[in-house]
Amino acid sequence: MLLKNKLLINSILTGAVLLGPSIVHADVIFEDNFDNQPDWTSAMYSTDTVQRATTHTIPEGWFSVRQDPTWSPSKGYPDKHETIEILSSNADKARGGNGKSFVSWRDSYNKGWSYWASESILLKYFPEGYTELYVEFWISFDPNWTRVAVPDRPNATSKIFRVSSWSGDGTEYGAFSDGNIGPIALWDHSVNNYGLRNTLAFRGGPHSDNYKLTATDIPDVGKYLISGSLGDFNLNYSSSLAGMGPNRAEPIITDRLNGGFITRNTSGVVGHNQIFGPGDSWTKLAFYVKMNSAPGVKDGVFRQWLNDKQIFVSTEIPWIRPSETRDENAKWNLVAIGGNDFFQTYPNEDRREEWYSIDDLVIRNDIPDYVDSENVVAPPNPPAGFNVN
C-alpha cells in the first residue's frame, strides 16, 4: 500500500510510477495517500453542496463530494477554512509531517435547534458492488480538538466514516428511511460526560427498506443498542468492548496517555487521549462489513480494529431483509470519509473551528493478514484487578 515516505520505494519495486489512487494488489481495490492529489479545497472550483467527478473538479479517483461550511472563506470569513482541504500547505497535518492528507474542518454553530453543520464528505463509489469490504485509514486530531464534554453545553459528535449500499437512483447522499441508501455502517467521534464514546450506527436494507435495526434483529450485540433508536450504539472503550477481541477474547487496547492497557476493569471514564493519544498523534482505524448470505439470514458481519487490534465484532446482522420493492441483491458500494457535525459547544461569535486529518486510506475486498483475525490467539489478558486510572 502507499504509505508516507514509501512512495518511491513502492514505485521502484513495482516497476511503475504510482500517481495518486492506484491498484497495487488484486485484493486492494482503491487507495489514496493524497500526496499526488492536486491542491484542492471543497470551494476552490465550486460552492455547490454536492459536487461530482462528472460535473465538477474534485479529488482524482473519487466519485463525489458533499460540502456545506459555516465559517469559511466562501461564506465571507477569509481567516477560516473550507470544510475539506487537500493542500501541500497542510503538510504538518499529513502522516509523517510531509505530503498531503484529507483535512476536515468542523464549525461550532448553534442554529437554535439540533442542527448538524459543516458537511465534509468525500465519497468513493464502486458500481459493481462487493459482498464484503475492508477499509483502513490513519486519523489525527487537532491539538485543540474538544476532547471532553464541556459543562452546560451540548455534547459534540462528528460523523467521520461510513460504508453503505446505494441503489444508483436519486442522490448518493439520501441516507434516510425514504432515500436510496441502505444498509449502512457508520462510525462517529463523540464525547459526553462518560468520556470518549465508540459510536456506531447500523441501518438495514435493501436501499432504505427495513431501515431500522432492533435488538431482536442483532442478537449478539443487541443489548448494546440504544433503546428506541434506529440501530445506534453508544459504547465506552472499556466494559462495553469486553469479549470483542478475536474469538471473543478481550480486546487489546493500549492506554496511550497513562501506559498499560484498558480493560473491562478500568476504573473511571476513558478519554480521547487514552485512545487517540495526546496532541496530534496518529491512530489507525479499520472496519469490515460482510453482507448476510440471504435476505433475513442473521449472518452478516461488522468488525472494527484499533491499531490492527480487533475491538468490536458482530456476526449475526441481517443487513438485508426481505423486500417486495427493493433489489435484495444489494452490495456494499459506497465508502465515505468525513461527514457533518453536531457541534454547538462554543458561542457562534467565537467562530470556532477544529480539524481532523485522514491519511493512507486503503479499501480492500478482503481482510489483510496483518490485523487480528478470528483464528489467532490474543495476548494474555492483564492480571485480574489491573486498573488504569
N, C-alpha and C positions, 0 to 999 in steps of 0.2 A: 504494500500500500504506500501511498505517497505521504510520508511524514516529513516534518520540518527538518531541514539540514540533510535530508537523504534523497532529495530530488535528483541531483546529478548522479549519485551512485546508482540509483534505480535505472536512470536513463542509460547508463553505460551497460549495466547487466542485461537489460532487455534489448539493447542494440537499437534503441529508438529514443528520440527526444520526446519527452512527455509534456504535453501542453494542456494545462487546465484539467478538467474532469476527464478521466480515461478509464478504460477497462484493462486491467493487468492480468487477472486470472479469471478462469471461467466462472468461478463462484462469486467473484466481485462484479456486481452489475453496475455500480456507479461509485465514484469517489471524487472528492474535491478538497484540496488543502488551501484553495483560494489564492495561492501565491501568483498564479498566472492569469487570474481574472483581471480584466481592465479595471482601473479605478472607477468606482460606481457608488452612488447613493440612491435611495429609493425615490428621490425627487430630482435627480440630475437631469433626466430627459423628459419626465412627465410627472405630474402631480395626481394622475388618475389613481383611484383607490386600488383597483385591480389592473395589473399590467402583465401581459402575456408575451411570450417569446415571439409569437406570430405577428404581433402588432406593435410591440414596444422593444426598447433596448433594456434587457435585463441580464443578469449574470449568465455567462455561457454554460450551456448544458442543462439549465433549469427550465421549468415549464412556465411558471408564473409567480407573481409577487402580489401580496396584498399589504398596503401601507396606509396608515392614517395617523399622522403625528398631531400633537397638540402644541408643544413648544419646539419649533424648528424654523430654519431659515425660510422654508417655503410657506410658513404661516406668519412670517413677519418678525421672527426672532433670530436675527443673524448670528447671535452669540451661542445659539443652541445647535442641536443636531437633528438630522433626519432619523427616522426610526431604524433604517438599515444603512450601514456603511461597510463597504469593502474597499479599503484605501491603504495605499502604501504609507501614508502619514500615520496610520494606526499600527505601525509595526510593534510598538510597545504592548499592544493588545493581542498580538499573534503568539502562538505557542513557539517558544524558543527565542522570542524577542526580535524576530525578523520575519519578513514576508507579510502576508495579509491574512485576515480572518473575517468571518461574518460577525459584525458587531451590531447588536440590537440595543437601542436606547428606549427606556421606558420613562414615561412622563407622569408625575404625580398630578392628578387633575380630578377635582370633585365637581361634577356637573349637577349635583343636587339629587342624584339617585344612584342606583347600583350600576354605574357606567364603567364599561371596560374600554380603556383608552389605548392609544399608541400601538395600533396594529403593525406587526413587523414579520410577516410570513414569507418565507422563501420555500417554494414547493417544487418537488420532483414528481413527475407522472410517468408511470410505466403502463402504456396502453394494453400490453399483453397480460398484465397481472401475474401474481405469484401466489402459490398456496402458502408459502412461508417467506418471511423477510426478517433479516437481522440488520440492525443499524447501530453503529457506534460513532461516537464523537467525543472530543475533549471540550470542556467548558471552564471558563474563568469568569469571576465576578469582579466588578468594580470594587476597589478597596473601600469606597464609600457606600457600597450597597447596603440597604437596610436589612440587617441580619437578625434583628429581634423585633418582637411586637412592640409598638410604641404605645404607651398608656393613653387611653381615651381616644385612640384613633383607629380607624378600620384596619384590619389585618391585610397585608399585601400578598397578592398572588400573581404570578406571571406564567402564562402558558408558553412552554419552551419547545416541546416536541410532540409530534403525533404521527401515527401511521393509520391509514384508513383505506376504504374502498369507495370508489366513485363510479356511478353508472355511466358517466360520459355525457349525460344530459344536464342542461342548465349550468349552474356555476359549480366549480370545484371547491367552493367555499360554503356550500349550502349544508353545513353540519347541524341540522336541526331535524326534528321528527317529521317535518313537512318538506325536507330537502331531498338531495340525491346522494347523500353520503352515509355510509354505514356498512359494516361495523367500523368502529373507531377505538383506538387505544391511545391515550393522551397522558403525558407527564407534565406536572406543574412544579414550579418552585413556590413554596408557601411557608409563611411563618405565622404562628399565633402564640398565645400565652403558654402553650405547651411545647414551644420550641420549633425547630425545623420539621416540616412535615414531608413525608413521601406521599405526594398527592397524585393519585392515578384516577383516570376516568375511562370506563368501558361503555361502549354503546353497541347495540346489536344491529343486525341486518337481515335480509339484504337491502342495501340502499335506502336507509331510514325506516324501513318496515321493522317491526319488532325492536324498536329503538331502545326501549328501557330494558335493563337487566336487573333482576332482583336476586336476593339471597338464595331463593329456591333455584334460580337459573344456574348459579355458580356455586354448587355445594361446598367445594373445597376451600373457598375463601369468602363465602357469603357472609359469614359472621363479621367480616371487616367492612362490609358495605355500609355507607351512611343510610340510616333508616329513611325511607321515603324519597331517596334520590333516584336519578335515572341510571345509576350504576357507578357511583363515586366512592373512592377510598380516601380517607384522611388518616394516614398511618404515621406513627413515630418511627425512629430508626433504632429502637431497642426492642421492647417486648412485642410490638406488632409484627416484627420480622422474624420472631423465633421460629425455628424449624423451616425457614425458607431457603436454606442453603442447598447444595447438591444432595440428592437423595434424602431431602428433608432434614439434613443436619443443620447445625447452627451456621448462619452466615458469618463470614469473616469480615468484620467492619473495623478498620483501623481508626482510632481516635487521633485525628491529625492536629489536635490542639494540645491534648494532655498526654499523648502517648498511650500505649496499650491498645486494648480492644473494647469495642462497645458490644455489650451482650444484653440478653433479656433481663439481667440483674443490675444493669447500670442504673444508678440512682439519679434522680433529678431529670430535667429535660435535656435532650440532645440538641445542641445548637448548630447553626450553619457552619461555624468554623471547625467544629469537630468532624463534619462530613466533607466539606469542600475546602478546608484549610483557611488560614488567615490571609488577609491581603488579597492579591490577585493570583492565588495558587491555581494550578490546573488539575482537573479531575476528569477521569474517563468514565463515561456512561455508555451503556449498551442495552438494547431492547430487542426482543424476538417475539414474533407473533406467528402462529400457525393456525390456519383455518380448520374448523371442525370437519370431519370426514364426510358428513352428510347433514342436511338441514335437521336441526333439533338434536343431533347427537352431541353429547356433552364430552367432547374430547379435544376441543380447541385449546390452544396453549398461549400463555403470555409469560415471558421471563424477563427479568431485569438484572443487570450487573452493575456493580460499582467497582471501578478499578479492576475489572476482569473477574470479580468475585460475585457469584450469584447471591442476590439479596431478596428476591421475590419470585415466586412461581405459582402459576395456576394452570392446571392441566385438564380442567373439566368445563371449559367455556363453550356454550353453544353460540358462537359468533353469528352463525347463520341459522335462522329458524324457518319453518315452512312459510311460504308466502304465495298468495294467489295472484299478486300483481307485480312482483319484482323477480328479477333473474336470480334464481337460487344458486347459480354457479359463480357468484361474485368472488373476485380475487382481491388480494391486497395490491393496490396500485398507486397509492399516494403516500409520499413521505414528506413531512414539512418540519422545518426548524423555525423557531420564533413563534410569535403569537401576540395576542393582546394581553392587557394587564389591568387587574383591579388594583389600582394604586392611588389611594386618596389619603396618604399618610401625612402629607405636608400641605400647608396653605397654598392656594392657587398662586398667590402673589410671589411665592418663592420660586416658581417655575422650576421645580426640582427635576433633574434628570439623573438616571443611573443606567449603567450599561452592563451587559454580559457579552462574552465573546465565545463563539463556537469555532473550532478548527479541526482539521484532519478527520473529516466525515467519510465514513465508508458504509456502503449498503451492499449486502450480500443476499444470496438466496439459500444460504445455509449458515450454520453456527460454526465459527472458526474453532480450531483446536486449542487456541491459547487462552480461552476463557473456561471457567468452571463448567464442567459437563455434568449430566445426571449419572455418569458412570464412574466418577472419581470419588475417592475418599477425601473428605475435607480435613484440614489440620485439626488436631485435638482441640476441644473446647477449652477455654481458660478454666482454671481451677474454680470449683464452687465457691461462691462468696466473693469472687473477684469483682470489685466495683470500680468504675472510673467516674470520678466526680467532676 
